[in-house]
Amino acid sequence: MRLALMASGTGSNVEVLLSEKQAGKLPSVDWVLLGCDRPNAPVIQKAEFHSLKTWVHSPSALPTKSNMKNRFT
């Protein structure tokens, strides 16, 4: 199952999930992406260390909530 992780802070939960996968405890999970809303969040470096692709986008860069919703659908 291909899944994305979402985070905006230090990434402690992301670190646990990536480590669990690496240890073989999540055999059916394939982490494919980390989505983050803060370009300088420490979680980005953690994801890159684990060779996980990252996507960073600030919600404030979109003029309206409907534009943001349309971007993800």
DSSP file (Angstrom, degrees, kcal/mol; ACC not computed):
  #  RESIDUE AA STRUCTURE BP1 BP2  ACC     N-H-->O    O-->H-N    N-H-->O    O-->H-N    TCO  KAPPA ALPHA  PHI   PSI    X-CA   Y-CA   Z-CA
    1    1 A M              0   0    0      0, 0.0    29,-2.9     0, 0.0     2,-0.5   0.000 360.0 360.0 360.0 123.2    0.0    0.0    0.0
    2    2 A R  E     +a   30   0A   0     27,-0.2     2,-0.3    29,-0.1    29,-0.2  -0.744 360.0 173.7 -87.6 124.4    1.5    3.3   -1.1
    3    3 A L  E     -a   31   0A   0     27,-2.1    29,-2.9    -2,-0.5    30,-0.8  -0.929  24.6-141.1-133.3 153.9    1.0    6.1    1.5
    4    4 A A  E     -a   33   0A   0     -2,-0.3     2,-0.4    27,-0.2    30,-0.2  -0.856  15.2-140.0-109.7 149.9    2.1    9.6    2.1
    5    5 A L  E     -a   34   0A   0     28,-3.0    30,-3.4    -2,-0.3     2,-0.4  -0.855  11.3-156.1-105.3 144.7    3.0   11.1    5.5
    6    6 A M  E     +a   35   0A   0     -2,-0.4     2,-0.3    28,-0.2    30,-0.2  -0.982  26.2 145.2-122.6 133.3    1.9   14.6    6.5
    7    7 A A  E     -a   36   0A   0     28,-2.3    30,-0.6    -2,-0.4    31,-0.3  -0.983  29.7-173.3-158.4 162.6    3.8   16.7    9.1
    8    8 A S        +     0   0    0     -2,-0.3    28,-0.1    28,-0.2     2,-0.1   0.316  70.0  43.3-142.5   7.2    4.8   20.2    9.9
    9    9 A G  S    S-     0   0    0     32,-0.1    34,-1.9    33,-0.1    35,-0.2  -0.021 111.8 -35.3-126.6-132.5    7.1   20.1   12.9
   10   10 A T  S    S-     0   0    0     32,-0.2    36,-0.1    31,-0.1    -3,-0.0   0.764  71.0-128.9 -75.4 -25.3   10.0   18.1   14.2
   11   11 A G     >  +     0   0    0      3,-0.1     4,-2.9    35,-0.1     5,-0.2   0.752  55.1 146.9  88.5  24.0    8.8   14.8   12.7
   12   12 A S  H  > S+     0   0    0      1,-0.2     4,-1.7     2,-0.2     5,-0.1   0.908  78.9  44.5 -62.3 -40.2    9.1   12.6   15.8
   13   13 A N  H  > S+     0   0    0      2,-0.2     4,-2.3     1,-0.2    -1,-0.2   0.890 113.2  51.0 -69.4 -38.7    6.0   10.5   14.6
   14   14 A V  H  > S+     0   0    0      1,-0.2     4,-2.8     2,-0.2     5,-0.3   0.917 107.5  53.9 -62.6 -43.2    7.4   10.4   11.1
   15   15 A E  H  X S+     0   0    0     -4,-2.9     4,-2.3     1,-0.2    -1,-0.2   0.906 109.1  48.5 -58.0 -43.2   10.7    9.2   12.4
   16   16 A V  H  X S+     0   0    0     -4,-1.7     4,-2.6     2,-0.2    -1,-0.2   0.937 112.4  47.8 -63.5 -46.8    9.0    6.3   14.2
   17   17 A L  H  X S+     0   0    0     -4,-2.3     4,-1.9     1,-0.2    -2,-0.2   0.903 113.2  47.4 -63.6 -41.4    6.9    5.3   11.2
   18   18 A L  H  X S+     0   0    0     -4,-2.8     4,-2.3     2,-0.2    -1,-0.2   0.894 113.4  48.6 -66.3 -39.1   10.0    5.3    8.9
   19   19 A S  H  X S+     0   0    0     -4,-2.3     4,-2.0    -5,-0.3    -2,-0.2   0.885 108.6  53.3 -68.0 -38.7   12.0    3.3   11.4
   20   20 A E  H  <>S+     0   0    0     -4,-2.6     5,-2.5     2,-0.2     6,-0.6   0.905 110.7  47.3 -62.7 -41.1    9.2    0.8   11.8
   21   21 A K  H ><5S+     0   0    0     -4,-1.9     3,-1.6     4,-0.2     5,-0.3   0.934 111.2  50.7 -63.8 -46.2    9.1    0.3    8.1
   22   22 A Q  H 3<5S+     0   0    0     -4,-2.3    -2,-0.2     1,-0.3    -1,-0.2   0.829 107.6  54.3 -62.2 -32.4   12.9    0.0    7.9
   23   23 A A  T 3<5S-     0   0    0     -4,-2.0    -1,-0.3    -5,-0.1    -2,-0.2   0.459 119.8-110.2 -81.8  -0.8   12.8   -2.6   10.7
   24   24 A G  T < 5S+     0   0    0     -3,-1.6    -3,-0.2    -4,-0.2    -2,-0.1   0.603  85.5 120.8  85.4  11.4   10.3   -4.7    8.7
   25   25 A K  S   <S+     0   0    0     -5,-2.5    -4,-0.2     1,-0.2     3,-0.1   0.564  75.9  43.9 -86.9  -8.1    7.4   -4.1   11.0
   26   26 A L    >   +     0   0    0     -6,-0.6     3,-1.6    -5,-0.3    -1,-0.2  -0.528  67.9 161.3-129.8  65.8    5.2   -2.5    8.3
   27   27 A P  T 3  S+     0   0    0      0, 0.0    -1,-0.1     0, 0.0    -2,-0.1   0.764  72.8  49.3 -64.1 -26.8    5.8   -4.9    5.4
   28   28 A S  T 3  S+     0   0    0     -3,-0.1     2,-0.4     2,-0.0    -7,-0.0   0.479  94.1  92.1 -92.0   0.0    2.7   -3.8    3.4
   29   29 A V    <   -     0   0    0     -3,-1.6     2,-0.5   -27,-0.1   -27,-0.2  -0.788  49.6-173.4 -99.4 135.3    3.4   -0.1    3.6
   30   30 A D  E     -a    2   0A   0    -29,-2.9   -27,-2.1    -2,-0.4     2,-0.5  -0.903  16.3-150.1-124.3 100.1    5.4    1.8    1.0
   31   31 A W  E     +a    3   0A   0     -2,-0.5   -27,-0.2   -29,-0.2     3,-0.1  -0.583  25.3 167.5 -70.3 122.0    6.0    5.4    2.2
   32   32 A V  E     +     0   0A   0    -29,-2.9    21,-0.4    -2,-0.5     2,-0.3   0.591  53.7  12.5-113.6 -14.9    6.2    7.4   -1.0
   33   33 A L  E     -a    4   0A   0    -30,-0.8   -28,-3.0    19,-0.1     2,-0.5  -0.988  49.4-145.4-163.3 146.0    6.0   11.1    0.0
   34   34 A L  E     -ab   5  54A   0     19,-2.1    21,-2.6    -2,-0.3     2,-0.4  -0.990  20.6-160.1-114.0 123.0    6.2   13.5    2.9
   35   35 A G  E     +ab   6  55A   0    -30,-3.4   -28,-2.3    -2,-0.5     2,-0.3  -0.870  16.0 174.7-100.3 135.1    3.9   16.5    2.6
   36   36 A C  E     -ab   7  56A   0     19,-2.5    21,-2.2    -2,-0.4   -28,-0.2  -0.994  31.6-157.0-143.3 145.1    4.7   19.5    4.7
   37   37 A D  S    S+     0   0    0    -30,-0.6   -29,-0.1    -2,-0.3    19,-0.1   0.330  81.6  67.5-103.5   6.9    3.4   23.0    5.1
   38   38 A R    >   -     0   0    0    -31,-0.3     3,-1.8     1,-0.1     6,-0.2  -0.951  65.9-155.6-129.8 113.4    6.6   24.6    6.5
   39   39 A P  T 3  S+     0   0    0      0, 0.0    -1,-0.1     0, 0.0    17,-0.0   0.723  95.3  43.7 -61.5 -22.9    9.6   24.8    4.3
   40   40 A N  T 3  S+     0   0    0      4,-0.0   -31,-0.0     3,-0.0     0, 0.0   0.228  79.9 134.0-106.7  14.2   12.1   24.9    7.3
   41   41 A A    X>  -     0   0    0     -3,-1.8     3,-1.7     1,-0.1     4,-0.5  -0.419  60.0-131.3 -66.6 136.0   10.5   22.1    9.3
   42   42 A P  H >> S+     0   0    0      0, 0.0     4,-1.4     0, 0.0     3,-0.5   0.741 100.8  74.9 -59.2 -23.6   13.0   19.6   10.7
   43   43 A V  H 3> S+     0   0    0    -34,-1.9     4,-2.4     1,-0.2     5,-0.2   0.795  85.0  65.4 -61.0 -26.9   10.9   16.8    9.5
   44   44 A I  H <> S+     0   0    0     -3,-1.7     4,-2.4   -35,-0.2    -1,-0.2   0.922 101.2  47.4 -64.0 -43.9   12.0   17.5    5.9
   45   45 A Q  H <X S+     0   0    0     -3,-0.5     4,-2.3    -4,-0.5    -1,-0.2   0.886 110.6  53.0 -64.5 -37.2   15.6   16.6    6.7
   46   46 A K  H  X S+     0   0    0     -4,-1.4     4,-1.3     2,-0.2    -2,-0.2   0.917 110.4  47.2 -63.5 -42.6   14.5   13.4    8.4
   47   47 A A  H  <>S+     0   0    0     -4,-2.4     5,-2.9     1,-0.2     3,-0.3   0.922 112.2  49.2 -64.9 -43.8   12.5   12.4    5.4
   48   48 A E  H ><5S+     0   0    0     -4,-2.4     3,-1.7     1,-0.2    -1,-0.2   0.862 105.4  58.1 -64.9 -35.5   15.4   13.1    3.1
   49   49 A F  H 3<5S+     0   0    0     -4,-2.3    -1,-0.2     1,-0.3    -2,-0.2   0.860 108.5  46.5 -59.6 -35.4   17.7   11.1    5.3
   50   50 A H  T 3<5S-     0   0    0     -4,-1.3    -1,-0.3    -3,-0.3    -2,-0.2   0.229 120.2-112.5 -91.0  13.2   15.4    8.1    4.7
   51   51 A S  T < 5 +     0   0    0     -3,-1.7     2,-0.5     1,-0.2    -3,-0.2   0.803  66.1 151.1  59.8  32.6   15.3    8.9    0.9
   52   52 A L      < -     0   0    0     -5,-2.9    -1,-0.2    -6,-0.1   -19,-0.1  -0.820  48.4-118.7 -94.8 130.5   11.7    9.9    1.1
   53   53 A K        -     0   0    0     -2,-0.5   -19,-2.1   -21,-0.4     2,-0.3  -0.345  31.1-148.5 -64.1 148.0   10.5   12.4   -1.5
   54   54 A T  E     -b   34   0A   0    -21,-0.2     2,-0.4     2,-0.0   -19,-0.2  -0.910  16.0-167.6-123.3 150.4    9.2   15.6    0.0
   55   55 A W  E     -b   35   0A   0    -21,-2.6   -19,-2.5    -2,-0.3     2,-0.5  -0.977  11.3-173.0-134.7 119.2    6.5   18.1   -1.1
   56   56 A V  E     +b   36   0A   0     -2,-0.4     2,-0.3   -21,-0.2   -19,-0.2  -0.956  13.2 157.6-119.4 128.5    6.4   21.5    0.7
   57   57 A H        -     0   0    0    -21,-2.2    -2,-0.0    -2,-0.5     3,-0.0  -0.937  32.2-137.3-151.5 126.4    3.7   24.0    0.1
   58   58 A S    >   -     0   0    0     -2,-0.3     3,-2.0     1,-0.1     4,-0.3  -0.700  11.4-142.6 -84.0 128.0    2.5   26.8    2.3
   59   59 A P  G >  S+     0   0    0      0, 0.0     3,-1.6     0, 0.0    -1,-0.1   0.806  99.8  66.2 -58.5 -28.5   -1.3   27.2    2.5
   60   60 A S  G 3  S+     0   0    0      1,-0.3    -2,-0.0     3,-0.0     0, 0.0   0.661  86.3  70.7 -69.6 -13.4   -0.9   30.9    2.6
   61   61 A A  G <  S+     0   0    0     -3,-2.0    -1,-0.3     2,-0.0    -3,-0.0   0.661  88.1  74.3 -75.9 -14.7    0.5   30.8   -1.0
   62   62 A L  S <  S-     0   0    0     -3,-1.6     6,-0.1    -4,-0.3     5,-0.0  -0.849  80.2-140.6 -99.8 134.3   -3.0   30.0   -2.2
   63   63 A P  S    S+     0   0    0      0, 0.0     2,-0.3     0, 0.0    -1,-0.1   0.789  77.9  19.0 -68.7 -28.2   -5.4   32.9   -2.2
   64   64 A T  S  > S-     0   0    0      1,-0.1     4,-1.6    -5,-0.0     5,-0.1  -0.944  71.8-117.2-140.8 161.1   -8.5   31.0   -1.0
   65   65 A K  H  > S+     0   0    0     -2,-0.3     4,-2.5     1,-0.2     5,-0.2   0.875 115.6  55.9 -63.6 -37.4   -9.5   27.8    0.8
   66   66 A S  H  > S+     0   0    0      1,-0.2     4,-2.4     2,-0.2    -1,-0.2   0.865 104.4  53.1 -65.7 -34.6  -11.4   26.6   -2.3
   67   67 A N  H  > S+     0   0    0      2,-0.2     4,-1.5     1,-0.2    -1,-0.2   0.897 109.9  48.4 -65.0 -39.3   -8.2   27.0   -4.4
   68   68 A M  H  X S+     0   0    0     -4,-1.6     4,-1.0     2,-0.2    -2,-0.2   0.925 111.1  49.9 -65.5 -43.9   -6.3   24.8   -1.9
   69   69 A K  H >X S+     0   0    0     -4,-2.5     3,-0.7     1,-0.2     4,-0.5   0.910 109.5  51.4 -60.6 -43.2   -9.0   22.2   -2.0
   70   70 A N  H >< S+     0   0    0     -4,-2.4     3,-0.7     1,-0.2    -1,-0.2   0.813 102.8  60.2 -64.7 -30.9   -9.0   22.1   -5.8
   71   71 A R  H 3< S+     0   0    0     -4,-1.5    -1,-0.2     1,-0.2    -2,-0.2   0.799 108.4  43.9 -67.8 -28.1   -5.2   21.6   -5.8
   72   72 A F  H <<        0   0    0     -4,-1.0    -1,-0.2    -3,-0.7    -2,-0.2   0.441 360.0 360.0 -98.5  -1.0   -5.5   18.4   -3.8
   73   73 A T    <<        0   0    0     -3,-0.7    -2,-0.2    -4,-0.5    -1,-0.2   0.407 360.0 360.0-112.5 360.0   -8.5   16.9   -5.8
